[in-house]
C-alpha cells in the first residue's frame, strides 16, 4: 500500500476517478491497524489502495481529522463520494468496493 505523505498527494488521490479508492488511516502503535492492512492486501478486490499515518500527517482538514474516533478507519472514495468506515470488517469494505 502506498503511503500518502503530503496534502498534494492526498488531493491527487481523492480526485474523482473511475475506480474506487481505499485509504487506510492508521497509527504505527495500533495492532488492529496492522492486522487490517494485512487483511486488505491479501483479500481486497483490485482498487487503488493507500495508507495515511494520522500521527504524522497533520495536513488533513481538521474536520476530517476530527471525524476519526476509532481505529482502524477506512475511507473509501467511490464515484466522488467519501464513505467512512470505523473498525470495518472485510465484508463491509468489499460490499462498498464492488
C-alpha positions as CSV (number, residue, x, y, z in Angstrom):
1,X,0.0,0.0,0.0
2,X,1.4,3.4,-1.0
3,X,1.8,5.9,1.8
4,X,0.2,9.4,1.5
5,X,2.8,11.9,2.8
6,X,1.5,15.3,1.6
7,X,-1.6,17.3,1.0
8,X,-0.7,17.4,-2.7
9,X,-0.6,13.6,-2.8
10,X,-3.9,13.3,-0.8
11,X,-5.6,15.8,-3.2
12,X,-4.4,13.8,-6.2
13,X,-5.6,10.5,-4.7
14,X,-9.1,11.6,-3.9
15,X,-9.9,13.4,-7.2
16,X,-12.9,11.9,-9.0
17,X,-11.7,8.8,-10.6
18,X,-13.5,5.9,-12.3
19,X,-12.4,3.2,-9.8
20,X,-12.9,3.1,-6.0
21,X,-10.0,4.4,-3.9
22,X,-9.4,3.0,-0.4
23,X,-7.4,4.9,2.2
24,X,-6.5,3.2,5.5
25,X,-6.0,5.6,8.3
26,X,-3.7,4.1,10.9
27,X,-1.1,4.7,13.6
28,X,2.0,2.5,14.0
29,X,1.1,1.5,17.5
30,X,-2.4,0.2,16.6
31,X,-2.3,-3.6,16.4
32,X,-5.7,-3.7,14.8
33,X,-4.5,-1.4,12.1
34,X,-1.6,-3.7,11.3
35,X,-3.9,-6.6,11.0
36,X,-6.4,-4.7,8.9
37,X,-3.7,-3.7,6.4
38,X,-2.5,-7.3,6.0
39,X,-6.2,-8.4,5.5
40,X,-6.8,-5.8,3.0
41,X,-3.7,-6.5,1.0
42,X,-4.4,-10.2,0.9
43,X,-8.2,-10.1,0.2
44,X,-9.3,-6.9,-1.5
45,X,-10.6,-6.8,-5.0
46,X,-8.5,-4.6,-7.3
47,X,-8.7,-1.0,-6.4
48,X,-6.3,1.8,-5.6
49,X,-5.1,1.5,-2.0
50,X,-3.3,3.9,0.1
51,X,-2.5,4.4,3.8
52,X,-2.2,7.5,5.9
53,X,-0.4,7.7,9.3
54,X,-2.6,10.0,11.3
55,X,0.1,10.5,13.9
56,X,2.5,12.0,11.4
57,X,0.3,13.7,8.8
58,X,-1.2,17.0,10.1
59,X,-2.2,18.2,6.7
60,X,-5.7,16.6,6.7
61,X,-8.5,19.0,7.1
62,X,-9.4,19.5,10.7
63,X,-13.0,18.4,10.2
64,X,-11.9,15.2,8.5
65,X,-9.4,14.5,11.3
66,X,-12.0,15.1,14.0
67,X,-14.3,12.6,12.3
68,X,-11.8,9.8,13.2
69,X,-13.0,8.3,16.5
70,X,-11.9,4.7,16.2
71,X,-9.1,2.8,14.5
72,X,-8.6,1.3,12.1
73,X,-10.5,3.7,9.9
74,X,-11.1,3.2,6.2
75,X,-12.1,6.0,3.8
76,X,-13.4,4.8,0.5
77,X,-13.9,7.3,-2.3
78,X,-16.3,6.0,-4.8
79,X,-18.0,8.0,-7.6
80,X,-16.8,11.2,-6.0
81,X,-18.3,10.4,-2.6
82,X,-16.4,9.6,0.6
83,X,-17.6,6.7,2.8
84,X,-16.1,6.4,6.3
85,X,-15.8,3.0,8.0
86,X,-14.5,2.7,11.6
87,X,-13.2,-0.6,12.7
88,X,-14.6,-2.2,9.5
89,X,-14.9,-5.8,8.5
90,X,-13.6,-7.1,5.2
91,X,-17.2,-7.8,4.2
92,X,-18.2,-4.2,4.8
93,X,-15.3,-3.0,2.7
94,X,-15.9,-5.4,-0.1
95,X,-19.7,-4.6,-0.3
96,X,-18.8,-0.9,-0.9
97,X,-15.9,-1.6,-3.4
98,X,-18.0,-3.8,-5.6
